[in-house]
Amino acid sequence: MNLSEFQKYKENKVHTDDSFPYNTYLCSIPLDFPSVPHHWHEEAELIVIQKGSGIVHVNFNQYRVSAGSIIVVLPGHLHSIAEIPGMKMEYENILFRMDMLFSKSEDLCSRAFLTPILHGTLRVNDHIHPGLNYYDEFSSIIRHMDQLCEQRPYGYQLALKGSLFQLFFLLISNRQPRTLTASEEKTLQKLKFIIQYVHKHYQETIAIDQMAELCHYSSSHFMKFFREHMKTSFVHYLNDYRLTMAHRMLASSSDSILMIAEQCGFDNLSYFNRLFKRKYGITPKQLR
């Protein structure tokens, strides 16, 4: 698999079917992959923790999650998943497009509830855990949705759509009063711009000065801004993302290690090998 094919798969992976935009799949950290870097997409996502523990970020919030926790990721929300060293985590991803809940002509449900959720003017809880008074009902609905997907009785799509409405009713009726401030929203959009740029150009040379100029910041302010909100340096994040892509390519292609290193933005093979072993505990050759 060459870089262009891999990039096409990564950027344009279809999570849902147009005729019924709802899908589920199971993942394991670190068996399937060590982490899921910060990203966002147009689908809504429910991350249902089945076993173990891990770390999930949603916008400016970090959650240490364990079996039973449910994370709600709305369209466009910045999120990532990481392992806790020495621990594993199995989770279910439920992805669906919000437009499956909208009617063609605007109605009260869309105008008063769903649209404000998408625009951020109606804030809902993104961490559903056993300490909440509506947790049992929320998790019961998800279990029912999973049973429907497994058994697929005739017309199950109607029941799935109804269950999604029930989930949003619980979220809305237990909504959070605070929304993002204008400053927080501006910061979030800036972070999304930076991360999107990295995801599109990670195979190229990306300098601090270059990123600072794109963000209309000085170099020192850019580095401070990124570290303050991402809790890591920009160089570390860039290298970590490049290593994530290299790990995936090493596992899915027959290209040489040198070629993959270069395709992922590393022009020095020994430096790439050193960073790779520091992150994964093995060399690229050992992974192969």
C-alpha positions as CSV (number, residue, x, y, z in Angstrom):
1,M,0.0,0.0,0.0
2,N,1.7,3.3,-1.1
3,L,1.3,6.6,0.7
4,S,-1.4,8.0,-1.5
5,E,-3.6,4.9,-1.0
6,F,-3.0,4.9,2.7
7,Q,-3.8,8.6,3.0
8,K,-7.0,8.2,1.0
9,Y,-8.1,5.4,3.3
10,K,-7.2,7.4,6.4
11,E,-8.8,10.7,5.4
12,N,-11.9,9.4,3.7
13,K,-12.7,6.3,5.5
14,V,-16.5,5.8,5.4
15,H,-17.8,5.1,8.8
16,T,-21.5,4.8,7.9
17,D,-23.7,3.8,5.0
18,D,-25.6,6.5,3.2
19,S,-28.9,4.6,3.3
20,F,-28.7,4.2,7.0
21,P,-25.8,6.1,8.5
22,Y,-25.2,4.0,11.7
23,N,-22.3,1.6,12.3
24,T,-20.6,-0.1,15.2
25,Y,-17.2,-1.8,15.6
26,L,-15.0,-3.0,18.4
27,C,-11.5,-1.7,19.2
28,S,-8.7,-2.6,21.7
29,I,-5.9,-0.3,23.0
30,P,-3.1,-1.2,22.6
31,L,-3.8,-4.5,20.7
32,D,-5.3,-2.8,17.6
33,F,-3.3,0.4,17.9
34,P,-1.5,2.1,20.8
35,S,-3.5,5.3,20.6
36,V,-6.0,7.3,18.5
37,P,-4.5,10.8,17.9
38,H,-6.6,14.0,18.3
39,H,-9.0,14.1,15.4
40,W,-12.6,14.9,14.5
41,H,-15.2,13.9,12.0
42,E,-18.7,14.7,10.8
43,E,-20.4,11.7,12.5
44,A,-21.5,11.6,16.1
45,E,-19.7,8.9,18.1
46,L,-20.4,7.0,21.3
47,I,-17.3,5.4,22.9
48,V,-18.6,2.6,25.1
49,I,-15.8,1.1,27.4
50,Q,-16.2,-2.6,27.7
51,K,-13.1,-3.7,29.6
52,G,-10.0,-2.2,31.2
53,S,-9.2,1.5,31.5
54,G,-7.8,4.3,29.4
55,I,-7.7,8.1,28.7
56,V,-10.2,9.9,26.5
57,H,-9.9,13.6,25.6
58,V,-13.0,15.5,24.3
59,N,-12.3,19.2,23.4
60,F,-10.8,20.6,26.6
61,N,-11.8,17.8,28.9
62,Q,-9.7,14.7,29.9
63,Y,-11.4,11.6,31.3
64,R,-9.9,8.5,32.8
65,V,-12.4,5.9,31.8
66,S,-13.1,2.3,32.8
67,A,-15.5,-0.5,32.0
68,G,-19.0,1.0,32.0
69,S,-18.0,4.5,31.0
70,I,-19.6,6.1,27.9
71,I,-18.2,9.1,26.1
72,V,-20.4,11.2,23.8
73,V,-18.5,12.8,21.0
74,L,-20.6,15.3,18.9
75,P,-19.8,16.1,15.3
76,G,-16.7,18.3,15.0
77,H,-15.6,17.8,18.5
78,L,-11.8,17.2,18.9
79,H,-11.1,13.9,20.6
80,S,-8.4,11.3,21.2
81,I,-7.9,7.9,23.0
82,A,-4.8,6.8,24.7
83,E,-3.7,3.9,26.8
84,I,-2.7,4.0,30.5
85,P,0.8,2.5,30.6
86,G,0.6,-1.2,31.5
87,M,-3.2,-1.3,31.0
88,K,-5.5,-2.5,28.2
89,M,-8.8,-1.1,27.2
90,E,-11.5,-2.7,25.0
91,Y,-14.3,-0.4,23.7
92,E,-17.2,-0.3,21.3
93,N,-17.5,2.6,18.8
94,I,-21.0,3.6,17.7
95,L,-20.9,6.1,14.8
96,F,-23.9,7.7,13.2
97,R,-24.7,10.8,11.3
98,M,-26.9,13.3,13.0
99,D,-28.9,14.1,9.9
100,M,-30.6,10.8,10.2
101,L,-32.5,12.4,13.1
102,F,-33.5,15.6,11.2
103,S,-36.7,15.9,9.2
104,K,-36.5,17.4,5.7
105,S,-38.6,20.4,6.8
106,E,-37.5,22.0,10.1
107,D,-39.6,20.9,13.0
108,L,-39.7,21.7,16.7
109,C,-37.3,18.8,17.6
110,S,-34.7,20.0,15.2
111,R,-35.1,23.7,15.9
112,A,-35.3,23.6,19.7
113,F,-33.0,20.7,20.5
114,L,-30.8,19.0,17.9
115,T,-29.6,22.1,16.1
116,P,-28.6,23.9,19.3
117,I,-26.7,20.8,20.4
118,L,-24.8,20.8,17.1
119,H,-24.1,24.6,17.4
120,G,-22.9,24.3,21.0
121,T,-25.6,26.6,22.4
122,L,-27.2,23.6,24.2
123,R,-24.5,21.8,26.0
124,V,-24.9,18.1,27.0
125,N,-22.7,15.9,29.2
126,D,-20.0,14.1,27.3
127,H,-19.0,11.7,30.0
128,I,-21.7,9.2,31.1
129,H,-20.7,7.2,34.1
130,P,-22.3,5.1,36.9
131,G,-22.4,8.1,39.3
132,L,-25.1,9.8,37.2
133,N,-28.8,9.3,38.1
134,Y,-29.7,8.5,34.4
135,Y,-26.7,6.2,33.8
136,D,-28.6,3.0,34.1
137,E,-31.3,4.1,31.6
138,F,-28.7,5.4,29.2
139,S,-26.5,2.2,29.2
140,S,-29.7,0.1,29.0
141,I,-30.6,1.8,25.7
142,I,-27.2,1.2,24.3
143,R,-27.4,-2.5,25.2
144,H,-30.7,-2.6,23.4
145,M,-29.2,-1.0,20.4
146,D,-26.4,-3.5,20.3
147,Q,-28.9,-6.4,20.5
148,L,-30.9,-4.9,17.6
149,C,-27.7,-4.7,15.5
150,E,-26.8,-8.3,16.4
151,Q,-30.2,-9.8,15.7
152,R,-31.4,-7.4,13.0
153,P,-35.1,-8.1,13.1
154,Y,-37.2,-6.7,10.3
155,G,-37.5,-3.0,10.8
156,Y,-34.8,-2.8,13.4
157,Q,-33.6,0.5,11.8
158,L,-36.8,2.1,13.1
159,A,-36.0,0.9,16.7
160,L,-32.4,2.2,16.4
161,K,-33.5,5.6,15.3
162,G,-36.0,5.7,18.2
163,S,-33.3,4.7,20.6
164,L,-31.1,7.5,19.5
165,F,-33.9,10.0,20.2
166,Q,-34.2,8.5,23.7
167,L,-30.5,9.0,24.3
168,F,-30.7,12.6,23.2
169,F,-33.7,13.1,25.4
170,L,-31.7,11.9,28.4
171,L,-28.8,14.1,27.5
172,I,-31.0,17.2,27.0
173,S,-33.1,16.7,30.1
174,N,-29.9,16.5,32.1
175,R,-28.1,19.2,30.2
176,Q,-25.2,21.3,31.5
177,P,-25.9,25.0,31.9
178,R,-22.5,26.2,30.7
179,T,-21.5,26.5,27.1
180,L,-18.1,27.3,25.6
181,T,-17.2,31.0,25.8
182,A,-16.3,32.9,22.6
183,S,-12.6,32.7,23.7
184,E,-12.8,28.9,24.2
185,E,-14.5,28.4,20.9
186,K,-11.9,30.5,19.1
187,T,-9.1,28.4,20.8
188,L,-10.8,25.2,19.8
189,Q,-11.1,26.3,16.2
190,K,-7.4,27.2,16.2
191,L,-6.4,23.8,17.6
192,K,-8.5,22.0,15.0
193,F,-6.8,24.1,12.3
194,I,-3.3,23.1,13.6
195,I,-4.2,19.4,13.9
196,Q,-5.8,19.3,10.5
197,Y,-2.7,20.8,9.0
198,V,-0.5,18.2,10.7
199,H,-2.8,15.4,9.5
200,K,-2.6,16.6,5.9
201,H,1.1,17.6,5.7
202,Y,2.8,15.3,8.2
203,Q,4.9,13.8,5.4
204,E,6.4,17.2,4.6
205,T,8.8,19.4,6.6
206,I,6.8,21.4,9.1
207,A,8.7,24.1,11.1
208,I,7.6,26.0,14.2
209,D,8.0,29.3,12.4
210,Q,5.8,28.1,9.6
211,M,3.0,27.0,11.9
212,A,3.3,30.2,13.9
213,E,2.9,32.3,10.8
214,L,-0.1,30.3,9.6
215,C,-1.7,30.9,13.0
216,H,-0.8,34.6,13.0
217,Y,1.3,34.1,16.2
218,S,4.9,34.6,17.1
219,S,6.9,31.4,17.4
220,S,7.1,31.7,21.2
221,H,3.4,32.4,21.5
222,F,2.6,29.5,19.2
223,M,4.7,27.0,21.3
224,K,3.2,28.3,24.5
225,F,-0.4,28.2,23.1
226,F,0.0,24.6,21.9
227,R,1.6,23.3,25.1
228,E,-1.0,25.0,27.3
229,H,-4.0,23.4,25.5
230,M,-2.6,20.1,24.2
231,K,-0.4,19.4,27.3
232,T,2.6,18.6,25.1
233,S,4.9,20.4,22.7
234,F,4.1,20.8,19.1
235,V,7.3,18.9,18.0
236,H,6.3,16.0,20.3
237,Y,2.8,15.9,18.9
238,L,4.0,16.1,15.3
239,N,6.5,13.3,15.8
240,D,4.0,11.2,17.7
241,Y,1.5,11.5,14.9
242,R,4.1,10.6,12.3
243,L,5.1,7.5,14.4
244,T,1.4,6.5,14.6
245,M,1.1,6.6,10.8
246,A,4.4,4.8,10.4
247,H,3.3,2.0,12.8
248,R,0.1,1.6,10.7
249,M,2.0,1.5,7.4
250,L,4.6,-0.9,8.8
251,A,1.7,-3.3,9.7
252,S,-0.2,-2.8,6.4
253,S,2.3,-2.4,3.6
254,S,5.4,-4.1,2.3
255,D,7.3,-0.9,1.7
256,S,10.8,-0.7,3.2
257,I,11.4,0.8,6.6
258,L,13.4,3.6,5.0
259,M,10.7,4.4,2.5
260,I,8.0,4.4,5.3
261,A,10.2,6.7,7.5
262,E,10.6,9.1,4.6
263,Q,6.9,9.0,3.7
264,C,6.1,9.9,7.3
265,G,8.3,12.9,7.4
266,F,11.5,11.5,8.9
267,D,14.6,12.2,6.8
268,N,17.0,10.5,9.3
269,L,16.5,6.7,9.7
270,S,18.4,6.4,12.9
271,Y,16.4,9.2,14.5
272,F,13.2,7.5,13.3
273,N,14.3,4.2,14.8
274,R,15.2,5.8,18.1
275,L,11.9,7.6,18.4
276,F,9.9,4.5,17.3
277,K,11.5,2.3,19.9
278,R,11.0,5.0,22.6
279,K,7.3,5.1,21.8
280,Y,6.5,1.4,21.2
281,G,9.3,-0.4,23.0
282,I,10.4,-2.3,19.9
283,T,12.2,-1.3,16.7
284,P,10.4,-1.0,13.3
285,K,12.3,-4.1,12.2
286,Q,11.0,-6.0,15.3
287,L,7.5,-4.9,14.6
288,R,7.8,-6.3,11.1
